[in-house]
Amino acid sequence: MLEFKRRQFLQFAGSTLAAIGLSQLDLIRQANQYNRVVAQNTRGKLALLVGINNYPIGISSLRGCLNDVQMQYELLVHRYGFNPKDIRIVTDDFFRAINFY
């Protein structure tokens, strides 16, 4: 049986927690950078939102995709200042209309 001394355990636990903490800091930094870029008031920001719940036979259907698209639309318009005319939304109806499946 493998035995750890208290000191070894504390060193290992400390380094593990430090590594986890540092990786979280990078995630937060990247998220903040993304928010700054998307929130910039520039012309020509375009978005394509795709929400497909129902897939062809043999592929499991999803739930909530249409709600997710609507929430992302609201976020882009109200928080990030996108012009609603510059956002395209593709849903199940679009794929049915073009006989994609």
Helices and strands as residue ranges (DSSP letters): H 6-39, E 47-51, H 65-78, G 84-86, E 87-91, H 92-97
